[in-house]
């Protein structure tokens, strides 16, 4: 039951963020549900590969390069989905940071 609740809350958060943050657009709540699934798949498959490739840069930037990796994941999701668009790298960076922070707070409250 907790997984379904977190999944739906993530979809609601994603929908609200895409509607209100500048530079990001989403078609509807169905697109937000699909976006959460696509982001989960990209985070499980592509993100570890990018972390391994970018490990030296991550060390040099004291971990700040992980924000760039998160923004790249959001941009990939935007490329894969027709119902979700981000205007550029900065918009993807803002979206990914806010999404991470809000999702972490919700996970803390729900758990």
FIGUKE-148569 format. One record per residue (C-alpha): residue number from 0; residue in three letters; x, y, z. Coordinates in nm, 4 decimals. Layout:
% FIGUKE-148569
{k: NUM; r: ALA; px: X; py: Y; pz: Z}
...
% end
This chain:
% FIGUKE-148569
{k: 0; r: UNK; px: 0.0000; py: 0.0000; pz: 0.0000}
{k: 1; r: UNK; px: 0.2865; py: 0.2378; pz: 0.0785}
{k: 2; r: UNK; px: 0.4361; py: 0.1888; pz: -0.2678}
{k: 3; r: UNK; px: 0.1110; py: 0.2869; pz: -0.4395}
{k: 4; r: UNK; px: 0.0734; py: 0.5911; pz: -0.2136}
{k: 5; r: UNK; px: 0.4295; py: 0.7075; pz: -0.2851}
{k: 6; r: UNK; px: 0.3804; py: 0.6455; pz: -0.6564}
{k: 7; r: UNK; px: 0.0609; py: 0.8526; pz: -0.6700}
{k: 8; r: UNK; px: 0.2105; py: 1.1289; pz: -0.4556}
{k: 9; r: UNK; px: 0.5132; py: 1.1392; pz: -0.6855}
{k: 10; r: UNK; px: 0.2810; py: 1.1716; pz: -0.9847}
{k: 11; r: UNK; px: 0.0895; py: 1.4562; pz: -0.8173}
{k: 12; r: UNK; px: 0.4139; py: 1.6327; pz: -0.7232}
{k: 13; r: UNK; px: 0.5492; py: 1.5912; pz: -1.0755}
{k: 14; r: UNK; px: 0.2281; py: 1.7255; pz: -1.2268}
{k: 15; r: UNK; px: 0.2204; py: 2.0311; pz: -0.9984}
{k: 16; r: UNK; px: 0.5902; py: 2.1076; pz: -1.0514}
{k: 17; r: UNK; px: 0.5615; py: 2.0794; pz: -1.4292}
{k: 18; r: UNK; px: 0.2615; py: 2.3132; pz: -1.4275}
{k: 19; r: UNK; px: 0.4168; py: 2.5809; pz: -1.2056}
{k: 20; r: UNK; px: 0.7909; py: 2.5783; pz: -1.2694}
{k: 21; r: UNK; px: 0.9046; py: 2.7966; pz: -1.5575}
{k: 22; r: UNK; px: 1.0330; py: 2.6117; pz: -1.8602}
{k: 23; r: UNK; px: 0.8459; py: 2.2861; pz: -1.8066}
{k: 24; r: UNK; px: 0.5113; py: 2.1788; pz: -1.9487}
{k: 25; r: UNK; px: 0.3061; py: 1.8638; pz: -1.9021}
{k: 26; r: UNK; px: -0.0062; py: 1.7505; pz: -2.0828}
{k: 27; r: UNK; px: -0.2091; py: 1.6075; pz: -1.7972}
{k: 28; r: UNK; px: -0.2096; py: 1.3816; pz: -1.4946}
{k: 29; r: UNK; px: -0.1816; py: 1.0703; pz: -1.7123}
{k: 30; r: UNK; px: 0.1373; py: 1.2118; pz: -1.8580}
{k: 31; r: UNK; px: 0.2642; py: 1.2721; pz: -1.5028}
{k: 32; r: UNK; px: 0.2059; py: 0.9064; pz: -1.4160}
{k: 33; r: UNK; px: 0.3943; py: 0.7965; pz: -1.7275}
{k: 34; r: UNK; px: 0.6702; py: 1.0487; pz: -1.6478}
{k: 35; r: UNK; px: 0.7174; py: 0.9008; pz: -1.3002}
{k: 36; r: UNK; px: 0.7491; py: 0.5525; pz: -1.4519}
{k: 37; r: UNK; px: 0.9960; py: 0.6720; pz: -1.7178}
{k: 38; r: UNK; px: 1.2028; py: 0.8611; pz: -1.4591}
{k: 39; r: UNK; px: 1.2143; py: 0.5509; pz: -1.2399}
{k: 40; r: UNK; px: 1.3332; py: 0.3364; pz: -1.5307}
{k: 41; r: UNK; px: 1.5939; py: 0.5931; pz: -1.6364}
{k: 42; r: UNK; px: 1.7135; py: 0.6274; pz: -1.2766}
{k: 43; r: UNK; px: 1.7475; py: 0.2495; pz: -1.2496}
{k: 44; r: UNK; px: 1.9159; py: 0.1869; pz: -1.5856}
{k: 45; r: UNK; px: 2.0896; py: 0.4989; pz: -1.7178}
{k: 46; r: UNK; px: 2.1828; py: 0.6863; pz: -1.4007}
{k: 47; r: UNK; px: 2.4279; py: 0.4221; pz: -1.2678}
{k: 48; r: UNK; px: 2.6055; py: 0.4212; pz: -1.6039}
{k: 49; r: UNK; px: 2.6319; py: 0.8005; pz: -1.6020}
{k: 50; r: UNK; px: 2.7583; py: 0.7921; pz: -1.2432}
{k: 51; r: UNK; px: 3.0350; py: 0.5504; pz: -1.3344}
{k: 52; r: UNK; px: 3.1362; py: 0.7495; pz: -1.6412}
{k: 53; r: UNK; px: 3.1214; py: 1.0804; pz: -1.4530}
{k: 54; r: UNK; px: 3.2897; py: 0.9575; pz: -1.1344}
{k: 55; r: UNK; px: 3.6136; py: 1.1565; pz: -1.1839}
{k: 56; r: UNK; px: 3.4195; py: 1.4762; pz: -1.2542}
{k: 57; r: UNK; px: 3.1969; py: 1.4078; pz: -0.9525}
{k: 58; r: UNK; px: 3.5047; py: 1.3797; pz: -0.7321}
{k: 59; r: UNK; px: 3.6522; py: 1.7028; pz: -0.8717}
{k: 60; r: UNK; px: 3.3270; py: 1.8957; pz: -0.8212}
{k: 61; r: UNK; px: 3.2670; py: 1.7465; pz: -0.4750}
{k: 62; r: UNK; px: 2.9450; py: 1.5811; pz: -0.5866}
{k: 63; r: UNK; px: 2.7878; py: 1.8744; pz: -0.7686}
{k: 64; r: UNK; px: 2.8130; py: 1.6891; pz: -1.0997}
{k: 65; r: UNK; px: 2.5353; py: 1.4594; pz: -0.9726}
{k: 66; r: UNK; px: 2.2990; py: 1.7548; pz: -1.0211}
{k: 67; r: UNK; px: 2.4020; py: 1.7627; pz: -1.3858}
{k: 68; r: UNK; px: 2.3343; py: 1.3887; pz: -1.4143}
{k: 69; r: UNK; px: 1.9866; py: 1.4398; pz: -1.2651}
{k: 70; r: UNK; px: 1.9173; py: 1.7189; pz: -1.5137}
{k: 71; r: UNK; px: 2.0310; py: 1.4946; pz: -1.8001}
{k: 72; r: UNK; px: 1.7888; py: 1.2244; pz: -1.6815}
{k: 73; r: UNK; px: 1.5024; py: 1.4775; pz: -1.6861}
{k: 74; r: UNK; px: 1.6058; py: 1.5915; pz: -2.0340}
{k: 75; r: UNK; px: 1.6082; py: 1.2292; pz: -2.1534}
{k: 76; r: UNK; px: 1.2583; py: 1.1823; pz: -2.0134}
{k: 77; r: UNK; px: 1.1489; py: 1.4966; pz: -2.1950}
{k: 78; r: UNK; px: 1.2943; py: 1.3583; pz: -2.5166}
{k: 79; r: UNK; px: 1.1201; py: 1.0220; pz: -2.4741}
{k: 80; r: UNK; px: 0.7757; py: 1.1552; pz: -2.3803}
{k: 81; r: UNK; px: 0.5582; py: 1.3738; pz: -2.5997}
{k: 82; r: UNK; px: 0.3434; py: 1.4953; pz: -2.3088}
{k: 83; r: UNK; px: 0.6336; py: 1.6405; pz: -2.1089}
{k: 84; r: UNK; px: 0.8683; py: 1.9156; pz: -2.2222}
{k: 85; r: UNK; px: 1.1528; py: 2.1089; pz: -2.0631}
{k: 86; r: UNK; px: 1.2889; py: 2.4127; pz: -2.2427}
{k: 87; r: UNK; px: 1.6562; py: 2.3621; pz: -2.1699}
{k: 88; r: UNK; px: 1.9263; py: 2.2492; pz: -1.9332}
{k: 89; r: UNK; px: 1.8587; py: 2.5118; pz: -1.6667}
{k: 90; r: UNK; px: 1.4881; py: 2.4289; pz: -1.6611}
{k: 91; r: UNK; px: 1.5705; py: 2.0585; pz: -1.6316}
{k: 92; r: UNK; px: 1.8159; py: 2.1332; pz: -1.3515}
{k: 93; r: UNK; px: 1.5604; py: 2.3373; pz: -1.1565}
{k: 94; r: UNK; px: 1.2919; py: 2.0729; pz: -1.2142}
{k: 95; r: UNK; px: 1.5177; py: 1.7883; pz: -1.1001}
{k: 96; r: UNK; px: 1.6398; py: 1.9682; pz: -0.7871}
{k: 97; r: UNK; px: 1.2915; py: 2.0737; pz: -0.6759}
{k: 98; r: UNK; px: 1.1502; py: 1.7288; pz: -0.7560}
{k: 99; r: UNK; px: 1.4252; py: 1.5606; pz: -0.5529}
{k: 100; r: UNK; px: 1.3767; py: 1.7861; pz: -0.2516}
{k: 101; r: UNK; px: 0.9966; py: 1.7646; pz: -0.2475}
{k: 102; r: UNK; px: 0.9982; py: 1.3873; pz: -0.3042}
{k: 103; r: UNK; px: 1.2482; py: 1.3421; pz: -0.0201}
{k: 104; r: UNK; px: 1.0238; py: 1.5428; pz: 0.2146}
{k: 105; r: UNK; px: 0.7165; py: 1.3410; pz: 0.1131}
{k: 106; r: UNK; px: 0.9051; py: 1.0124; pz: 0.1564}
{k: 107; r: UNK; px: 1.0131; py: 1.1255; pz: 0.5023}
{k: 108; r: UNK; px: 0.6544; py: 1.2099; pz: 0.5971}
{k: 109; r: UNK; px: 0.4987; py: 0.8950; pz: 0.4492}
{k: 110; r: UNK; px: 0.7558; py: 0.6579; pz: 0.6023}
% end
